[in-house]
Amino acid sequence: MAKLVAFYSRADENYFGGAYRYIETGNTEKAAKMVAEATGADLFKIEQKVPYAADYQTCIAEAKRDLQAKARPELAAMPDDLDAYDEIYLGYPNYWGTMPMAVYTFLEHYDWSGKTIHPFCTHEGSGLSRTERDIAQAAKHAEVTKGLAIHGSSVDGARAAIEKWV
């Protein structure tokens, strides 16, 4: 069966260990492309229909509001089904110890019976936090493997760690 790398990533202004800077490609997207290269998997970017603001402070306020409301933002697109895949590599940034709410929208949409989810996240110090458990709760019946946490500010040098993990 084929493999899929589904990921949520954000470009624009981002936080890097105490400083803000604008990036054209999000850290999780960079990691997702490395995972896809290492596994031969297809790529699917989880995108909100109404994206968060480009400004970092505004973005985190919007994302925190969605987290507190347990919102499920509408996505720009979704695969019709995941029947062709038995292994899904799920990438996301760590937002306050969990995943962005759009990732929950994605996970709660499908039947995960017989599927294995391999989580990986980018972060600036919080690691995987409770995300493996959150995935298991949102993706009922999936097998969730031990995830990989990548410092977002170090993602460009993470290829060896990603290849070892996959």
Backbone as CSV, one residue per row, in Angstrom:
resi,resn,N_x,N_y,N_z,CA_x,CA_y,CA_z,C_x,C_y,C_z
1,MET,0.846,-1.193,0.000,0.000,0.000,0.000,0.886,1.249,0.000
2,ALA,0.331,2.321,-0.490,1.053,3.585,-0.564,1.112,4.262,0.805
3,LYS,2.023,5.194,0.909,2.187,5.983,2.139,1.846,7.439,1.831
4,LEU,1.385,8.130,2.859,1.021,9.533,2.724,1.693,10.335,3.823
5,VAL,2.220,11.494,3.458,2.670,12.476,4.439,1.638,13.599,4.406
6,ALA,0.847,13.697,5.452,-0.128,14.780,5.610,0.461,15.734,6.636
7,PHE,0.468,17.024,6.332,1.124,17.955,7.238,0.448,19.321,7.233
8,TYR,0.564,19.976,8.364,0.124,21.355,8.538,1.389,22.164,8.777
9,SER,1.548,23.249,8.056,2.745,24.073,8.219,2.392,25.516,7.943
10,ARG,3.160,26.396,8.540,2.893,27.816,8.400,4.170,28.548,8.042
11,ALA,4.124,29.299,6.966,5.250,30.150,6.576,5.047,31.516,7.232
12,ASP,5.365,32.582,6.546,5.206,33.951,7.030,6.116,34.217,8.237
13,GLU,5.702,35.090,9.141,6.537,35.412,10.286,6.471,34.269,11.304
14,ASN,7.622,33.772,11.736,7.703,32.656,12.676,8.655,32.998,13.810
15,TYR,8.561,32.193,14.860,9.390,32.362,16.061,10.534,31.367,16.023
16,PHE,11.740,31.849,16.231,12.941,31.008,16.239,13.756,31.330,17.480
17,GLY,13.566,30.560,18.539,14.382,30.671,19.739,14.612,32.080,20.242
18,GLY,13.574,32.854,20.354,13.690,34.193,20.918,13.617,35.317,19.907
19,ALA,13.591,34.990,18.625,13.533,36.029,17.588,12.447,35.671,16.572
20,TYR,11.985,36.677,15.873,10.989,36.487,14.831,11.651,36.739,13.485
21,ARG,11.268,35.900,12.502,11.736,36.179,11.153,10.753,35.597,10.151
22,TYR,10.742,36.199,8.977,9.843,35.798,7.909,10.467,34.625,7.156
23,ILE,9.664,33.598,6.890,10.124,32.456,6.097,9.113,32.167,4.999
24,GLU,9.605,31.701,3.854,8.726,31.402,2.728,8.155,29.997,2.793
25,THR,8.895,29.076,3.414,8.439,27.695,3.572,8.463,27.367,5.055
26,GLY,7.352,26.869,5.574,7.260,26.556,6.993,8.178,25.401,7.384
27,ASN,8.566,25.374,8.644,9.466,24.344,9.152,8.883,22.936,9.005
28,THR,7.602,22.783,9.304,6.988,21.462,9.204,6.915,21.019,7.746
29,GLU,6.692,21.942,6.838,6.688,21.583,5.419,8.069,21.091,4.981
30,LYS,9.118,21.740,5.452,10.476,21.284,5.129,10.687,19.852,5.632
31,ALA,10.275,19.594,6.874,10.414,18.257,7.439,9.559,17.249,6.670
32,ALA,8.340,17.638,6.303,7.433,16.745,5.573,8.041,16.330,4.235
33,LYS,8.665,17.250,3.557,9.301,16.919,2.280,10.450,15.945,2.482
34,MET,11.189,16.080,3.575,12.262,15.127,3.878,11.693,13.743,4.176
35,VAL,10.593,13.698,4.920,9.937,12.420,5.224,9.460,11.771,3.919
36,ALA,8.845,12.563,3.042,8.351,12.034,1.769,9.502,11.493,0.922
37,GLU,10.615,12.197,0.889,11.777,11.724,0.129,12.311,10.417,0.703
38,ALA,12.317,10.299,2.015,12.862,9.102,2.671,11.935,7.892,2.546
39,THR,10.642,8.124,2.367,9.667,7.020,2.363,9.029,6.763,1.000
40,GLY,9.172,7.704,0.074,8.484,7.588,-1.205,7.001,7.897,-1.107
41,ALA,6.602,8.555,-0.022,5.192,8.838,0.230,4.682,10.014,-0.603
42,ASP,3.363,10.023,-0.798,2.683,11.172,-1.388,2.608,12.270,-0.330
43,LEU,2.424,13.511,-0.774,2.318,14.665,0.135,0.919,15.269,0.065
44,PHE,0.392,15.651,1.223,-0.855,16.414,1.286,-0.693,17.484,2.350
45,LYS,-0.881,18.744,1.953,-0.768,19.855,2.901,-2.147,20.183,3.457
46,ILE,-2.266,20.118,4.772,-3.498,20.476,5.473,-3.516,21.996,5.589
47,GLU,-4.484,22.624,4.914,-4.553,24.086,4.913,-5.945,24.547,5.307
48,GLN,-5.988,25.558,6.144,-7.262,26.144,6.534,-7.833,26.949,5.380
49,LYS,-9.148,26.910,5.230,-9.811,27.718,4.207,-9.544,29.195,4.475
50,VAL,-9.581,29.573,5.745,-9.245,30.940,6.148,-7.970,30.842,6.984
51,PRO,-6.830,31.126,6.376,-5.563,30.958,7.117,-5.392,31.997,8.224
52,TYR,-4.530,31.650,9.152,-4.176,32.607,10.187,-3.376,33.752,9.583
53,ALA,-3.298,34.848,10.306,-2.590,36.045,9.846,-1.108,35.758,9.617
54,ALA,-0.496,36.550,8.732,0.942,36.422,8.449,1.779,36.910,9.628
55,ASP,1.284,37.904,10.345,1.971,38.447,11.519,1.937,37.409,12.648
56,TYR,3.091,37.117,13.238,3.186,36.051,14.233,2.291,36.295,15.451
57,GLN,2.331,37.472,16.031,1.543,37.741,17.242,0.049,37.619,16.974
58,THR,-0.406,38.104,15.837,-1.812,37.964,15.479,-2.161,36.498,15.246
59,CYS,-1.278,35.787,14.560,-1.482,34.359,14.293,-1.654,33.577,15.594
60,ILE,-0.755,33.781,16.554,-0.868,32.992,17.777,-2.119,33.349,18.573
61,ALA,-2.553,34.604,18.481,-3.808,34.980,19.144,-4.985,34.249,18.485
62,GLU,-4.985,34.177,17.161,-6.048,33.480,16.442,-6.022,31.978,16.759
63,ALA,-4.822,31.400,16.741,-4.688,29.964,17.004,-5.076,29.634,18.440
64,LYS,-4.722,30.491,19.376,-5.075,30.244,20.775,-6.593,30.352,20.972
65,ARG,-7.206,31.293,20.301,-8.668,31.426,20.364,-9.330,30.153,19.847
66,ASP,-8.835,29.616,18.731,-9.382,28.372,18.187,-9.175,27.208,19.157
67,LEU,-8.001,27.137,19.781,-7.716,26.082,20.752,-8.687,26.160,21.927
68,GLN,-8.853,27.334,22.482,-9.735,27.502,23.635,-11.186,27.177,23.291
69,ALA,-11.588,27.454,22.047,-12.955,27.181,21.603,-13.111,25.746,21.093
70,LYS,-11.994,24.987,21.055,-11.997,23.648,20.463,-12.580,23.686,19.050
71,ALA,-12.217,24.734,18.320,-12.716,24.949,16.960,-12.192,23.876,16.016
72,ARG,-12.913,23.666,14.966,-12.495,22.773,13.892,-12.572,23.591,12.603
73,PRO,-11.488,24.326,12.295,-11.515,25.190,11.117,-11.775,24.404,9.832
74,GLU,-12.530,25.005,8.942,-12.787,24.383,7.649,-11.481,24.341,6.859
75,LEU,-11.250,23.236,6.165,-10.032,23.082,5.389,-10.271,23.475,3.935
76,ALA,-9.202,23.926,3.274,-9.283,24.336,1.873,-9.601,23.142,0.980
77,ALA,-9.083,21.968,1.337,-9.322,20.744,0.574,-9.065,19.553,1.480
78,MET,-9.624,18.417,1.090,-9.405,17.165,1.824,-9.353,16.048,0.792
79,PRO,-8.494,15.052,1.012,-8.573,13.881,0.136,-9.961,13.247,0.267
80,ASP,-10.494,12.722,-0.848,-11.814,12.081,-0.793,-11.829,10.976,0.249
81,ASP,-10.770,10.174,0.262,-10.634,9.119,1.256,-9.155,8.787,1.388
82,LEU,-8.856,7.948,2.329,-7.471,7.526,2.559,-7.322,6.025,2.305
83,ASP,-8.242,5.462,1.539,-8.265,4.021,1.315,-6.967,3.480,0.708
84,ALA,-6.285,4.266,-0.085,-5.069,3.796,-0.757,-3.857,3.752,0.181
85,TYR,-4.012,4.285,1.387,-2.873,4.407,2.304,-3.071,3.564,3.552
86,ASP,-2.019,2.872,3.959,-2.086,2.186,5.246,-1.152,2.831,6.260
87,GLU,-0.203,3.637,5.783,0.691,4.367,6.673,0.606,5.853,6.363
88,ILE,0.368,6.629,7.402,0.279,8.080,7.263,1.293,8.706,8.206
89,TYR,2.161,9.520,7.659,3.093,10.320,8.450,2.406,11.661,8.637
90,LEU,2.172,12.029,9.884,1.402,13.231,10.195,2.317,14.283,10.806
91,GLY,2.481,15.402,10.108,3.353,16.476,10.572,2.588,17.716,10.972
92,TYR,3.091,18.399,12.003,2.414,19.580,12.537,3.371,20.336,13.454
93,PRO,3.156,21.639,13.613,3.881,22.365,14.654,3.190,22.129,16.001
94,ASN,3.944,22.177,17.063,3.376,22.039,18.400,2.858,23.408,18.828
95,TYR,1.558,23.507,19.011,0.904,24.735,19.481,0.370,24.466,20.884
96,TRP,0.978,25.039,21.898,0.530,24.915,23.292,0.344,23.458,23.723
97,GLY,1.268,22.607,23.344,1.241,21.225,23.794,0.388,20.292,22.964
98,THR,-0.217,20.798,21.903,-1.028,19.955,21.036,-0.850,20.400,19.586
99,MET,-1.733,19.937,18.729,-1.659,20.254,17.307,-2.558,21.443,16.992
100,PRO,-2.295,22.124,15.875,-3.245,23.151,15.435,-4.624,22.518,15.223
101,MET,-5.649,23.277,15.465,-7.017,22.756,15.386,-7.365,22.227,13.999
102,ALA,-6.743,22.754,12.953,-7.000,22.253,11.599,-6.575,20.793,11.460
103,VAL,-5.568,20.357,12.216,-5.145,18.961,12.166,-6.240,18.078,12.771
104,TYR,-6.904,18.565,13.807,-8.040,17.818,14.364,-9.163,17.697,13.326
105,THR,-9.414,18.775,12.581,-10.426,18.714,11.519,-10.093,17.568,10.571
106,PHE,-8.830,17.480,10.168,-8.380,16.426,9.266,-8.551,15.046,9.900
107,LEU,-8.061,14.878,11.112,-8.097,13.564,11.767,-9.519,13.073,12.008
108,GLU,-10.402,13.953,12.436,-11.757,13.549,12.796,-12.644,13.269,11.587
109,HIS,-12.154,13.559,10.403,-12.938,13.377,9.180,-12.921,11.935,8.656
110,TYR,-11.913,11.158,9.022,-11.700,9.847,8.409,-11.870,8.691,9.381
111,ASP,-12.098,7.512,8.795,-12.074,6.252,9.538,-10.627,5.755,9.486
112,TRP,-10.024,5.594,10.626,-8.602,5.228,10.714,-8.378,3.745,10.967
113,SER,-9.412,2.942,10.869,-9.281,1.501,11.089,-8.241,0.919,10.142
114,GLY,-7.312,0.144,10.709,-6.300,-0.513,9.902,-5.165,0.382,9.436
115,LYS,-5.124,1.605,9.915,-4.093,2.557,9.490,-3.109,2.801,10.628
116,THR,-1.877,3.112,10.243,-0.837,3.464,11.200,-0.455,4.912,10.973
117,ILE,-0.437,5.680,12.047,-0.036,7.088,11.982,1.311,7.240,12.671
118,HIS,2.246,7.853,11.942,3.579,8.153,12.462,3.659,9.673,12.650
119,PRO,3.542,10.172,13.890,3.533,11.617,14.095,4.931,12.232,14.114
120,PHE,5.029,13.441,13.570,6.251,14.232,13.729,5.859,15.688,13.867
121,CYS,6.586,16.383,14.729,6.254,17.785,14.960,7.506,18.644,14.940
122,THR,7.273,19.920,14.682,8.316,20.924,14.850,7.936,21.752,16.071
123,HIS,8.951,22.231,16.755,8.710,22.961,18.004,9.926,23.815,18.319
124,GLU,9.790,24.665,19.307,10.918,25.482,19.772,11.210,25.206,21.239
125,GLY,10.960,23.985,21.681,11.316,23.602,23.042,10.336,22.693,23.739
126,SER,9.161,22.491,23.180,8.148,21.702,23.873,8.050,20.255,23.388
127,GLY,8.842,19.863,22.419,8.830,18.484,21.950,7.464,18.039,21.464
128,LEU,7.175,16.765,21.637,5.887,16.206,21.211,4.757,16.523,22.192
129,SER,5.108,16.893,23.436,4.101,17.147,24.474,3.095,16.009,24.513
130,ARG,1.805,16.319,24.437,0.763,15.287,24.521,0.202,14.913,23.145
131,THR,0.915,15.287,22.087,0.334,15.123,20.746,0.098,13.669,20.347
132,GLU,0.958,12.753,20.749,0.727,11.345,20.385,-0.600,10.858,20.971
133,ARG,-0.856,11.199,22.219,-2.117,10.824,22.872,-3.306,11.533,22.199
134,ASP,-3.130,12.804,21.865,-4.208,13.551,21.203,-4.556,12.945,19.847
135,ILE,-3.532,12.502,19.118,-3.777,11.860,17.818,-4.559,10.569,18.020
136,ALA,-4.140,9.767,18.986,-4.828,8.495,19.254,-6.296,8.726,19.606
137,GLN,-6.598,9.801,20.317,-7.986,10.095,20.679,-8.789,10.613,19.491
138,ALA,-8.156,11.405,18.628,-8.867,12.002,17.489,-9.001,11.041,16.312
139,ALA,-8.018,10.160,16.143,-8.009,9.217,15.018,-8.356,7.826,15.548
140,LYS,-9.607,7.674,15.911,-10.079,6.413,16.502,-9.678,5.211,15.645
141,HIS,-9.223,4.164,16.308,-8.866,2.882,15.699,-7.537,2.884,14.959
142,ALA,-6.820,3.992,14.943,-5.499,4.016,14.303,-4.455,3.505,15.284
143,GLU,-3.416,2.918,14.752,-2.235,2.633,15.554,-1.351,3.866,15.454
144,VAL,-0.947,4.413,16.574,-0.104,5.608,16.594,1.262,5.204,17.126
145,THR,2.285,5.419,16.318,3.641,5.026,16.696,4.335,6.155,17.456
146,LYS,5.521,5.858,17.966,6.313,6.875,18.660,6.708,7.941,17.658
147,GLY,6.478,9.184,18.031,6.717,10.292,17.126,8.133,10.832,17.162
148,LEU,8.366,11.789,16.293,9.652,12.477,16.177,9.418,13.959,16.395
149,ALA,10.200,14.554,17.294,10.137,15.995,17.546,11.390,16.643,16.966
150,ILE,11.200,17.700,16.196,12.296,18.394,15.525,12.243,19.864,15.914
151,HIS,13.365,20.390,16.402,13.415,21.835,16.658,13.218,22.561,15.327
152,GLY,12.233,23.421,15.288,11.941,24.137,14.046,13.122,24.932,13.538
153,SER,13.852,25.558,14.438,14.989,26.374,14.019,16.159,25.520,13.534
154,SER,16.081,24.198,13.718,17.137,23.279,13.274,16.663,22.336,12.178
155,VAL,15.501,22.581,11.616,14.921,21.640,10.664,15.805,21.430,9.435
156,ASP,16.515,22.441,9.003,17.347,22.283,7.807,18.434,21.230,7.999
157,GLY,18.822,20.960,9.240,19.832,19.952,9.524,19.266,18.653,10.072
158,ALA,17.978,18.418,9.883,17.312,17.265,10.495,17.219,16.033,9.602
159,ARG,17.754,16.092,8.402,17.587,14.975,7.462,18.043,13.632,8.046
160,ALA,19.210,13.590,8.686,19.718,12.318,9.236,18.788,11.780,10.317
161,ALA,18.297,12.639,11.191,17.377,12.208,12.254,16.062,11.699,11.654
162,ILE,15.586,12.365,10.622,14.345,11.944,9.967,14.544,10.591,9.292
163,GLU,15.637,10.423,8.593,15.900,9.151,7.905,16.037,8.012,8.901
164,LYS,16.673,8.255,10.037,16.798,7.243,11.075,15.429,6.877,11.639
165,TRP,14.586,7.878,11.861,13.254,7.671,12.423,12.363,6.858,11.480
166,VAL,12.395,7.189,10.189,11.516,6.450,9.255,12.063,5.067,8.968
